[in-house]
Amino acid sequence: MRVLPYGDRAVLIEVDTLDQVRAVHSGLLGAKLGGVVDLVPAARTVLVTFSRPAPTCQVRSILESVDLTAVPAAAGRELVIPVHYDGPDLDLVARTAGLSTAEVIELHTSAGYSVAFTGFAPGFGYLTGLPAPLRQSRLDSPRATVPSGAVGIAGEFTGVYPKSSPGGWRLLGHTELTMFDARRDPAALLAPGDRVRFEVAS
């Protein structure tokens, strides 16, 4: 683990795995550090920003007690996302996995996911927990436009595009839920630590 100054009001913690990110994020949340503006987990880092000069020594002290081998349980809300499994890559995912499309849908809806971090676009949550047969590479050629609400997979993640944008994830379907709305509080439907299930939309 590396603890690095990030300007005078932030600290960046670098680790090796997503599980370690979750352990660090959970440990810092539980420590209730004073003056914290935001805790931002990513794939291999956690950024802590402060409203005052960053107490780097205090952060280091807290991190000394964090067990990087213990993966904390997701402690956020539980959300259900209904999906119309009509994506343009559903057949491709099935062929690549050696499954039927019905088996792909069953696998995707039977798993429990957690939001590891958000990024790429406002409201885009990177969800872990994807079953191993569905862990596939991004498309060789990204699409110029992926529609808002598209549900996709890439590597170990699944997620929902919050708005129309370019993208290279393999698309299984779409949801009609609004993933991000600047007029809503909170604007993003998903936050790190939330638990998510997908179900077939009726």
N, C-alpha and C positions, 0 to 999 in steps of 0.2 A: 504494500500500500504506500502511495506517495501523497503527501499533503503539501500543496503548493499555494503560495499567495496568488491571488487573481485580482490585481489592483489592490487598493488599500481597504476595500470594503467587502471582499469576497475571498473564499477559500475553495480550491478545487481539490477533490480527493480522487485519485486514480486507483482503480483496482483491476483485477484480472477477469472477473466473470460477472454475469448478471446477478447470480445469487449473492455475490459479495456486495454488489450495488444495493440490493435489497437489505442486506444486513447493516450496511453503513447508514442507509436512509432511515431505517427503523431505529437504529441506535441514536442518531442525532435528533429524530423526532421525539423520542422518549426522554432525552436529556433536557428538553425545554430550555435551550440556550436563549439568553436574553438578546434582544435586538435583531433577531432573525427576520429578514424580509421574505426570503424564499429558500426552499430546498428543492433543487432541480436534479432528479436522477436521470441518467442517460444509459447508454449501453455498457459503458465501462467507467463512468465517472459520476460523482455527485458534486454539484455546485451549491455552496452555501453563501447567500448574500446577506449583508447586514446593513442596518441603518446607521451604523457608526463604524469606526475602524475595526477591522476583523480581529477577534480575539484568537489568533492562530494557535497560541499555546494551549488555550482552553479546549479548542477543537481537538488538538493532538491528544490531550489528556483523556477526553471522552472516548476517542477512537481506540485508545489502548485497552479499553474494557469491552470492545465489540468483538464478539466471536464470529469471525468471517466464515466459519464452517457451519454455523447454525443459520438455516434459512427461515426467517420469520414468516408466519402465516399472513396471508393478505388480510388486511384489517379494514378495508374500505367498504363501500356500499356494494350490494349485489344487484346487478342489472341484467335484464333479459333483452336480447336484441332479436326481433323477428326478422327472418331472412327469406327472400324469394330466391331459391337456388336455381337461377336461370343465367348464370354468368357465362361469358364467352369462352372461358378456359376450363369449365367444369369437366368436359370430356377429356381435355388434355391432362388435367390433374388425375383423372381416373386411369387413363392409359399409362401414365408415368408410374403410378402407384400399383398398377396391376389389379385394379379394383373396378367395380361397377360404379356408375354415378350415384346409385342409391347407397352404396357402401361409403362413398366419400361423404355424402350428406350425413349419414349416420355417425361417422367418426367425428365430423366437425361439430355436430350438435350434442354429442354425448360427452364431450370433454368439458372440464371446468377451466376457465382462463383467469389470469390476473393481469392488470395493466402494469407493465414493468416501468414504462416511461412514456412521455408524449413528445412529439416533435414532428419534423418534416413540414407540417402545416398545422395551424391552430386547430386543436381538437382531435388530432390524429394520435390514437393510442396504440402503442406496440404491445400486443397481448401475447403472453407466454402460456404454454400448456398445450400447444398444438400437437396432436398425436404424431408419432414418428413417421408413419406412412405418408402423411401429408406434408412433410418437411421437404420442400422442393425449391429449386433455384428460381430466381426472378426470370422473367422472359428475356430471351436473347436481345430482342428489340423492344424497348419501352414504348408504350402508347403515347401519342401526343396529348390525348385527352382521356381521362378516366372520369366517369360521371360521379357526381356527389352521391354518397350512400353505397358505393360499390364495396363489396366485402371480398377481401383478397388474402392470399397467403404468400409468404416469401421466407425461405430459410426456416427458422424456428418460430416465426411470428405469424399471427393473423391480425387483421385490423380492418377498419372501415374508413374509406376516404371521406373526410368531412365536407369537401367541396370539390368541384371539378378541377382537375389538375393533370399534368403529365404523371405517368407512373408505370412501373414495370412489374408490379405484383400480379400473380395469377388470380384471376377473378372468378369466384365461385357463384356470386349472386349479388343481390342488393337489398338494402333495408330502406324503409321509408322514414325511419327516425332521423331527426335533425341532430347531427353530432356536434355542431357548433353554431351558436347564435349569439352575436355580440350584444343583443338586447336582453339576453337571459342572464340570470345570476344563479349559479355560475354559468359562464358562456359555453364551456366545454361539457359535454355529457359525461365524458370519462376523465378520471384523474388517477395518478399512480396509486396503486394499492387496491383499487376497485376490483371486485370479482365480477366476471362476465360469463353468461351462458348464451349460446345461440339456439334459436328454435326455428322450425319451419313456419313461415308466416302463413296464416290461414286466409 
